[in-house]
Amino acid sequence: MTEQEKLPENQAQAAKAAKADKPAKAAKKKPGFFAKIARWFREMKSELKKVQWPTWKQTWNNTLTVIVCVILVGVFLWVFDLVARLIIDALLALAGKG
């Protein structure tokens, strides 16, 4: 085959490829703002269906656990603060500045 015979075949293939790309470009068009929001809500709804929600008993137990832990940490900090204040007061009294 000569170069001139190959040229029309290449042009025909290039034309076919260009025609095939036009619908692909149209399909790649970005979705609109409201379409994105609607898609987000659909995906959120499907994800929330997958969630294993706790029972009221589990929720109550977890709530009590958190409250008890908060109280214990509060008491611990109060005791630590009291001891630290007493130690500092005693050191200042020894140094004669208290």
Stockholm file with secondary structure:
# STOCKHOLM 1.0

chainA/1-98         MTEQEKLPENQAQAAKAAKADKPAKAAKKKPGFFAKIARWFREMKSELKKVQWPTWKQTWNNTLTVIVCVILVGVFLWVFDLVARLIIDALLALAGKG
#=GR chainA/1-98 SS CCHHHHHHHHHHHHHHHHHHHHHHHHHTCCCCHHHHHHHHHHHHHHHHHHCCCCCHHHHHHHHHHHHHHHHHHHHHHHHHHHHHHHHHHHHHHHHTCC
#=GC SS_cons        CCHHHHHHHHHHHHHHHHHHHHHHHHHTCCCCHHHHHHHHHHHHHHHHHHCCCCCHHHHHHHHHHHHHHHHHHHHHHHHHHHHHHHHHHHHHHHHTCC
//
